[in-house]
């Protein structure tokens, strides 16, 4: 049996969740609490998500590597790479993602308590707040107050409106579902959790379209959803 260990609040893990859903893989999903160190110790891996346990018992933890290899790992499902996206287009998307990573990381931080793995448990939330303070040198509240400026910066750097229009015309990044859509949907969806931040309406329809195509509810794990 294929197993996926993930945090609801971590886009890297949700990329793989979407991929498994699209491929029609029968898998057990283990949604972990953010402060769950014991499971990682038992798995024998560093505390990172996703952790994908394949049917042969081997573990994969690199979400981009899993996406790249998804057709080889699960050849029976519909393709997501072969004849769907070439290496040049995939690398261009990865370069785009890398160019906005620093802004997205600061936007993700105040939104993560809106997911069950962090916001549902007081101890997990306290641990997360301490981690955020150490990493960014700012409190969670200070980062939340900065979200509007951060989103404006992200929209400009990412050409978000232009991307949304492209996705509305094409329906999917390459015209057909591919690993590009899994990365975009998983990485942009958490921005909807930020209070007062609104994605372009075409982008919101796109996220819904990708979730439905993959038979995965992107709002699962969002508190109050």
N, C-alpha and C positions, 0 to 999 in steps of 0.2 A: 504493500500500500504506500502510495506517495503521501508525504506529510509536509505541511508548510507551517513553520513557526514564525509568527509575525507580531509586530506592534501595529495597532490601528493607525497610530499617528505618524508612521514612518512611510513616506512615499516609495522608498526602495522596495519595501515588502509588498506594497499594494500593486506595484508593477507586475510582480510575479503572480500575485493572486489573480489579476486580470488575465494574464497569459494562460494560466491553468484553466480558468473559466472558458476562455475562447476555444482552447484546444479540446475542451470536453473531457478533461482529465478527472477521474474519480480520486479525490484527495481529501485527507483529513486536515482541517485548518485548526491550528492551535493559537488562539489570540492570547498573548502573554501580557501580564501586568508589567508596567515599565520597570519596576524594582525587582523583577523575578530573576535573580542570579542563579538560583538552583537549577533551573532547566538548562541553562547554557553550560553549567558545570557538568550536568549529566550527559549532555550532547558532546562535550569535549571540544567546544569551540569558544572563541572569544565572544564577548557579549555584543552581538551584532545581529541585525535582521536584514533580509530574510535568511532563514535557514531552511533549505529545501532538502528533505530526505527522499532520495529516489528509492524505487522498489528494490534495488540491489543493496540498499543500506548506505550508500555513499551520500555525502553531504555536499551541497553547493551553497555558497553564501554571497556570491557576487551577482547582484541583480542584473547588471548590464551583460555579464557573461552568460547568465541564464537566458536572458532574452535573445542574445545572439545565437545561442545553441538550441533554442526552444524546439525547432522543427526536428533536429536530430535527436533530442531527448524524448520527444513525444511525436513520432512520425505519423501516427494514425489520425491525428486531428487535422483540421484545415490549416493551411500554411500561414505563417506570420512573417516569414523572412523570404523563403524561396519564391521568386517571381512576384514579390510584394514590395521589397525595398532593396536597392543595391547598396554596396558598401560606401559609395561616395555620398549618397543621400543620408545614410545613417550617421556617417562621421560628421557631416555638416550639422545634423541635429544635435549630436553630442557636443560639438564645439559651441553651438548656440546655448545649450544647457550649461556648459562650463562658464560661459561669459556672464551668466546671471546668477551663478551659484551663491555668491556672497550676499546678494540681496535676498534671494529666496530663503537662505538659512536664517536671516534676521526676521523674515516674515513668518516662517514656520514656528519660530520659538514661542511667540505669545498665543499662537493658535492651538498648539498641541494639548493644553489642558482641556480643550473642547472635545477631546477623544477619550474613550473609556479607559484606555490603558494608563492614562495619567490622571485625568480629572475625576475618576470615580473613587479613588482611594487617597486619603489624606497623606499617608506616608509616601506614596509614590509621587504625589504632587510636591511634597516638601523636598524630596530628593531631587526632583527635576528642577525646582527653583534654584537649589544650591548649584546644580550643574550649569544652569544658564548663567548665573552670576559669575561663576568661575570662567566660563568660556567667553562670554561677551563683555565682562566687566560692567554689566548693567543688570538691573533687576528685571524680572519679568514684567512688572508694571511699567518700567521705563521703556522697554521694547514695545509694549502694547501702545503706549502713547506715541511712539515713532512710526506706527504702522501706516498711517496715511501718507507720510512723506516716502516711506519705503515702497509702498505700492505704486506711487507716482513714478518713482525711480525705476522700479521693475517694468512698469508699462512702457516707459520710454526705451529702456535698454533692450527689452525683448520684442519691441514692435508688436505689442499685444493686440492692438486693434487690427493691424494688418494680418496677423496670424489668424485671428478670429474670422475675418472675412474670407480668408483662404479656406479655412475649415468649413465654413458655411457653403461655399461654392462646391468644394470637392467632397464634402461629407466626411472624408477621412484624409489624413495627411498626404498619403500617396494615391488617393482615390479609392483604395480598397483597404480594409483593415490590415495593419502591420504592427510590428513592434514599436514603431514611432508613436502610434496612438496610445499604446499602453504607457509609454514614458510620459507623454504629454498629459494624459488624463490623470494618472497617479500623482504627478508632480504639481499640477495646477489645481486639482480639486481642493487641497487643504486651504487654499486662499479663501474659499467660500466660508470657512469657519470663522474668519476674522470679522469681528463686529464692525459694521460700517463700511466694509470693503465690498465692492461689487465688480465681478467680472463682466466683460461685455456679454450681452444676451446671446449672441451667436456662440460664444465660448461655453456658456452654460448649457445650451442645447447640445453642443458637441460632447460635453462631459456625460450628459445623460445618454446620448447615442452610443458612446463607447461602452458605458456600463451595461446598457441593454444588449448590445452586440456580444459582450463577453458573459452575459448572464450573471453579472456581479453587481450588487448594490453598493455603490461607492459611499452611501451615507451610513451603512452599517458600521457601528463603532463610534459614530458621532453622538455625543450626549444630547438627548432631547430630540433626536431625529425621529 
